[in-house]
Amino acid sequence: MKLNRRIGTWVSWLAVLSLAVVFAGCSQQTSSSKKSSKAQKIVLYSNSLSAGRGEWLKKEAAKAGFTITPVSMGGGEVINRIISEKNKPVADVVYGSSQFGLAKLEQKGLLKKFSVDWEKDLPKSDVQANGYYYPLTKQIIVQIADSKTPKSDLPSAWLDLTASPAKYKYMVPNKTGINGQTNQMVIATLLNKYKDTSASDGVSPEAWPAIKNYFKNGKQLGNPELFSHPIAAKKATVSYDFSSDLLGIKKVSNFDPQIINSTDGNPQVTEQVGVVKKSGDTKNAERFAQWLGSAATQKKLAKQFNTWPVNKQAASAINPKEKALLKDIKTINIDKQWFNKNINKWIQKISLNYFD
């Protein structure tokens, strides 16, 4: 009996120990799962989340194991926010801002250097940052009008919109809108003719009467409002938009657009992805950037939103209609150093002097 009792006691103790091990294992797995889940959370600052892109990206990222918090702002605002938060960064990843904005962040030491395995699939001319940020999609900013508008009633160049008296009914950004990347590139295009690197604001004095005319005679874009909406609402004959939006104008604004191939050139930007420098581990942010720029993800984005991926392995997904629209478009390259040195001065001057 004593032997049986001892055996029973040992069996009971073994059962208790087994349960303890099981629960400990479950506890470790739960703890590990929570830790993993927490580690995969990404705060994403971007100017490329409109028209359903933010929700789409959130769902696709979740499938890949990332929980992202998308924060939507204008391209210029994204850069200024990251700079203002340099002592206590919030964002993990910056996406969509151009080579102009990311270059500014790199110069200020706010980006973490990292590598991606798809760099080999990028045109060498588009890789400009030695690992601090990488190009994803190209955008060309073009003037647009309703296809029913006769070409004789339209400007032939961006600078035609700076004439006085006004010859055209056109759209300009409002005071809030000039913080957006697209609007800032339009302003830089207008100022490019007057570029003077010896001047304190980077342009000759003749630039500002032209800019004054541009804002005085234009119709301000509402906030928020689609670039194409003023034409649909008959508030303007001429507007502008970025290239990935062109094929969707008929659906969202109910008119067929025509593109004005401006003779003074149309600005182009390359949307980038970068990892914000923070204390602690940034590996999950780097993995997210790796996933975002991969050929598989870029193909999906191109098919869903008519983007133009830089990744050569994703080029087959570019919409052929968009290719046809942009085939003969004249482009202009804005000096990155000149732009970054002076853009804040330009925006301040415009905000203080050329708005009611």
KOLROTI-725411 format. One record per residue (C-alpha): residue in three letters; x, y, z. Coordinates in steps of 0.25 Angstrom, whole numbers, plus 5000, padded with zeros to 4 digits. Each point is the difference from the previous one (the first is absolute). Last residue first. Example, Ala and Ser with C-alpha at 12.3 -4.5 7.8 and 13.67 -1.06 7.14 Angstrom:
2
(SER,(5055,4996,5029))
(ALA,(4994,4986,5002))
// end
This chain:
356
(ASP,(4976,5349,4804))
(PHE,(5012,4992,4995))
(TYR,(5012,5005,4993))
(ASN,(5009,5007,5010))
(LEU,(5002,4992,5013))
(SER,(4997,4986,4994))
(ILE,(5008,5003,4988))
(LYS,(5012,5005,5007))
(GLN,(5000,4988,5010))
(ILE,(4998,4990,4989))
(TRP,(5012,5006,4992))
(LYS,(5009,5000,5013))
(ASN,(4996,4986,5003))
(ILE,(5004,4995,4986))
(ASN,(5013,5007,5000))
(LYS,(5012,4990,5003))
(ASN,(4992,4988,4997))
(PHE,(4996,5005,4986))
(TRP,(5014,5005,4997))
(GLN,(5006,4986,5004))
(LYS,(4990,4992,4993))
(ASP,(5002,5008,4986))
(ILE,(4986,4998,4993))
(ASN,(5001,4990,4989))
(ILE,(4990,5004,4989))
(THR,(4991,4990,4992))
(LYS,(4994,5001,4986))
(ILE,(4988,4990,4998))
(ASP,(5001,4992,4988))
(LYS,(4997,4986,5005))
(LEU,(4992,5005,5012))
(LEU,(4986,4997,4996))
(ALA,(5004,4987,4993))
(LYS,(5007,4995,5012))
(GLU,(4988,5003,5008))
(LYS,(4991,4992,4990))
(PRO,(5010,4988,5001))
(ASN,(4998,4999,5015))
(ILE,(5013,4997,5007))
(ALA,(5000,4986,5005))
(SER,(5011,4995,4991))
(ALA,(5010,5010,5007))
(ALA,(5000,4992,5013))
(GLN,(5013,4993,4998))
(LYS,(5006,5013,4995))
(ASN,(4997,5006,5014))
(VAL,(4997,5015,4997))
(PRO,(4985,4997,5001))
(TRP,(4991,5009,4992))
(THR,(4987,5001,5008))
(ASN,(4986,4997,4994))
(PHE,(4993,4998,5014))
(GLN,(4996,4985,5001))
(LYS,(5009,4994,4989))
(ALA,(5012,5009,5003))
(LEU,(4999,4997,5015))
(LYS,(4999,4985,4998))
(LYS,(5012,5000,4991))
(GLN,(5008,5008,5011))
(THR,(4996,4990,5010))
(ALA,(5005,4988,4992))
(ALA,(5013,5008,4995))
(SER,(5004,5003,5014))
(GLY,(5000,5015,5005))
(LEU,(4990,4998,5011))
(TRP,(5005,4987,5005))
(GLN,(5014,5006,5002))
(ALA,(4995,5012,5006))
(PHE,(4992,4991,5010))
(ARG,(5012,4992,5003))
(GLU,(5008,5013,5003))
(ALA,(4989,5005,5009))
(ASN,(5001,4986,5007))
(LYS,(5015,5001,5001))
(THR,(5000,5014,5007))
(ASP,(5004,4995,5013))
(GLY,(5003,5011,5011))
(SER,(5002,5015,4999))
(LYS,(4994,5006,4987))
(LYS,(5004,5003,4986))
(VAL,(4988,5000,4991))
(VAL,(5000,4990,4989))
(GLY,(4999,5005,4986))
(VAL,(4991,4997,4988))
(GLN,(5000,5009,4987))
(GLU,(4990,5006,4990))
(THR,(5008,5005,4988))
(VAL,(4996,5014,4995))
(GLN,(4998,5006,4987))
(PRO,(4997,5014,4996))
(ASN,(4994,5003,4986))
(GLY,(5008,5008,4990))
(ASP,(5000,5014,4995))
(THR,(4992,4996,4987))
(SER,(4989,4995,5009))
(ASN,(4994,4987,4995))
(ILE,(4985,5003,5004))
(ILE,(4993,4987,5003))
(GLN,(4986,4998,4996))
(PRO,(4990,4995,5010))
(ASP,(4987,4993,4998))
(PHE,(4990,5005,5010))
(ASN,(4992,4994,5011))
(SER,(5009,5005,5012))
(VAL,(5002,4986,5007))
(LYS,(4998,4990,4989))
(LYS,(5005,5009,4988))
(ILE,(5012,5004,5009))
(GLY,(5005,4986,5003))
(LEU,(5009,4998,4988))
(LEU,(5008,5013,5004))
(ASP,(5002,4998,5014))
(SER,(5013,4992,4999))
(SER,(5006,5012,4992))
(PHE,(4999,5011,5010))
(ASP,(4989,5011,4998))
(TYR,(4999,5014,4994))
(SER,(4988,5009,4998))
(VAL,(4995,5008,4988))
(THR,(4986,5005,4997))
(ALA,(4997,5004,5014))
(LYS,(4987,5001,5009))
(LYS,(4992,4992,4990))
(ALA,(4997,4989,5011))
(ALA,(5007,4989,4992))
(ILE,(5012,5009,4997))
(PRO,(5001,5004,5015))
(HIS,(4999,4985,5004))
(SER,(5012,4995,4992))
(PHE,(5010,5003,5011))
(LEU,(4991,4993,5010))
(GLU,(4996,5009,5012))
(PRO,(5003,5001,5015))
(ASN,(5001,5011,5001))
(GLY,(4995,5008,4988))
(LEU,(5010,5004,4989))
(GLN,(5001,5015,4998))
(LYS,(4996,5006,4987))
(GLY,(5012,5007,4993))
(ASN,(5002,5015,4997))
(LYS,(5006,5004,5012))
(PHE,(5008,4988,5002))
(TYR,(5007,5000,4987))
(ASN,(5001,5015,4999))
(LYS,(5008,5000,5013))
(ILE,(5009,4989,4995))
(ALA,(5003,5008,4988))
(PRO,(5003,5013,5008))
(TRP,(5009,4991,5009))
(ALA,(5009,4994,4990))
(GLU,(5005,5013,4994))
(PRO,(5008,5001,5013))
(SER,(5010,4989,4996))
(VAL,(4998,4986,5007))
(GLY,(5008,4992,5011))
(ASP,(4994,5007,5012))
(SER,(5013,5007,5004))
(ALA,(5004,5002,4985))
(SER,(5013,4994,4995))
(THR,(4993,4987,4996))
(ASP,(4991,5008,4990))
(LYS,(4989,4992,4994))
(TYR,(4990,5009,4993))
(LYS,(4995,4989,4990))
(ASN,(4999,4990,5011))
(LEU,(4990,5009,5008))
(LEU,(4988,4994,4993))
(THR,(5005,4986,5001))
(ALA,(5003,5002,5015))
(ILE,(4986,5004,5002))
(VAL,(4995,4988,4993))
(MET,(5009,4991,5008))
(GLN,(4994,5007,5013))
(ASN,(4986,4997,4995))
(THR,(5003,4985,4998))
(GLN,(5008,4998,5013))
(GLY,(4989,5007,5009))
(ASN,(5003,5011,5009))
(ILE,(4994,5010,4990))
(GLY,(4987,4994,5003))
(THR,(4997,5007,5013))
(LYS,(5001,5014,4994))
(ASN,(4992,4996,4988))
(PRO,(5006,4993,4987))
(VAL,(4997,5006,4987))
(MET,(4990,4997,4989))
(TYR,(4998,5006,4986))
(LYS,(4991,5009,4992))
(TYR,(5009,5005,4989))
(LYS,(5005,5013,4994))
(ALA,(5003,5008,5013))
(PRO,(5004,5014,4999))
(SER,(5011,4998,5003))
(ALA,(5008,4988,4996))
(THR,(5004,4989,5011))
(LEU,(4991,4989,4994))
(ASP,(5008,5000,4987))
(LEU,(5012,4996,5008))
(TRP,(4995,4986,5001))
(ALA,(5000,4998,4985))
(SER,(4991,4999,4988))
(PRO,(4988,5006,5007))
(LEU,(4986,4996,4996))
(ASP,(4989,5006,4992))
(SER,(5006,4997,4986))
(LYS,(5001,4985,5005))
(PRO,(4985,5000,4999))
(THR,(4993,4995,5013))
(LYS,(4992,4988,4998))
(SER,(5012,4991,5006))
(ASP,(4997,5007,5013))
(ALA,(5014,5006,5005))
(ILE,(5013,4995,5006))
(GLN,(5013,5006,5003))
(VAL,(5011,4989,5003))
(ILE,(5007,4995,5012))
(ILE,(5008,4987,4997))
(GLN,(5001,4989,5011))
(LYS,(5010,4989,5001))
(THR,(4999,4989,5010))
(LEU,(5009,4993,5010))
(PRO,(5013,5006,5002))
(TYR,(5009,4997,5012))
(TYR,(5005,5007,5012))
(TYR,(5012,5000,5009))
(GLY,(5007,4989,4993))
(ASN,(5010,5009,4992))
(ALA,(4990,5010,4996))
(GLN,(4999,5002,4985))
(VAL,(4994,4988,4994))
(ASP,(4992,5005,4988))
(SER,(5012,5000,4991))
(LYS,(5003,4986,5003))
(PRO,(4987,4995,4995))
(LEU,(4994,4991,5011))
(ASP,(5000,4985,5000))
(LYS,(5013,4998,5007))
(GLU,(4994,5008,5012))
(TRP,(4990,4989,5001))
(ASP,(5007,4993,5012))
(VAL,(4998,5012,5009))
(SER,(5011,5007,5008))
(PHE,(5000,5010,5012))
(LYS,(5005,5013,5004))
(LYS,(4991,5007,5011))
(LEU,(4994,5014,4997))
(LEU,(5000,5012,5008))
(GLY,(5015,5005,4998))
(LYS,(4996,5014,4996))
(GLN,(5006,4997,4986))
(GLU,(4992,4987,4999))
(LEU,(4987,5008,5003))
(LYS,(5002,5010,4990))
(ALA,(5003,4989,4989))
(LEU,(4987,4994,5004))
(GLY,(4993,5012,4997))
(PHE,(5006,5003,4986))
(GLN,(5000,4985,4996))
(SER,(4985,5000,5002))
(SER,(4990,4997,5011))
(GLY,(4993,4987,4998))
(TYR,(5004,4992,5012))
(VAL,(5006,5004,5014))
(VAL,(5002,4988,5009))
(ASP,(5001,4999,5016))
(ALA,(4993,5014,5003))
(VAL,(4999,5005,5014))
(PRO,(5014,5006,5002))
(LYS,(5003,5007,5013))
(ASN,(5012,5009,4998))
(LYS,(4998,5001,4985))
(GLU,(4985,5002,5001))
(SER,(5000,5014,4993))
(ILE,(5009,4994,4989))
(ILE,(4990,4988,4998))
(ARG,(4988,5010,5000))
(ASN,(5007,5009,4989))
(ILE,(5003,4988,4991))
(VAL,(4985,4995,5001))
(GLU,(4995,5015,4998))
(GLY,(5007,5001,4987))
(GLY,(4994,4987,4995))
(GLY,(4986,5004,5005))
(MET,(4995,4992,5011))
(SER,(4994,4986,5003))
(VAL,(5004,4992,5012))
(PRO,(4999,4985,4998))
(THR,(5001,4991,5012))
(ILE,(5005,4987,4996))
(THR,(4999,4986,5005))
(PHE,(5009,4991,4992))
(GLY,(4999,4985,4998))
(ALA,(5000,5000,4985))
(LYS,(4985,4999,5000))
(ALA,(4999,5012,5009))
(ALA,(5009,5008,4990))
(GLU,(4989,4997,4989))
(LYS,(4989,5005,5009))
(LYS,(5007,5012,5004))
(LEU,(5005,5003,4986))
(TRP,(4985,4999,4995))
(GLU,(4995,5010,5011))
(GLY,(5011,5010,4997))
(ARG,(4999,4999,4985))
(GLY,(4985,5003,5000))
(ALA,(5000,5013,4992))
(SER,(5011,5006,5009))
(LEU,(5011,4992,5007))
(SER,(5012,5006,4992))
(ASN,(5005,5011,5009))
(SER,(5006,4991,5010))
(TYR,(5004,4998,5015))
(LEU,(4999,4986,5004))
(VAL,(5000,4995,5014))
(ILE,(5003,4985,5000))
(LYS,(4996,4989,5010))
(GLN,(5008,4987,4997))
(ALA,(5007,5001,5014))
(LYS,(4987,5000,5007))
(SER,(4995,4988,4994))
(SER,(5013,4993,5002))
(LYS,(5000,5004,5015))
(LYS,(4986,4995,5001))
(SER,(5003,4987,4993))
(SER,(5012,4998,5009))
(SER,(4992,5003,5013))
(THR,(4989,4990,4995))
(GLN,(5011,4990,4996))
(GLN,(5007,5002,5013))
(SER,(4986,4998,5008))
(CYS,(4996,4988,4992))
(GLY,(5014,4994,5003))
(ALA,(4998,5003,5015))
(PHE,(4986,4994,4999))
(VAL,(5005,4988,4994))
(VAL,(5012,4999,5009))
(ALA,(4991,5002,5012))
(LEU,(4990,4990,4995))
(SER,(5012,4990,4999))
(LEU,(5005,5003,5014))
(VAL,(4986,4998,5006))
(ALA,(4998,4987,4993))
(LEU,(5014,4995,5004))
(TRP,(4996,5004,5015))
(SER,(4987,4992,4999))
(VAL,(5008,4988,4994))
(TRP,(5010,5001,5011))
(THR,(4989,5000,5010))
(GLY,(4994,4988,4994))
(ILE,(5013,4992,5000))
(ARG,(5002,5004,5014))
(ARG,(4986,4995,5004))
(ASN,(5002,4987,4992))
(LEU,(5013,4998,5007))
(LYS,(4993,5003,5014))
(MET,(4989,4990,4996))
// end
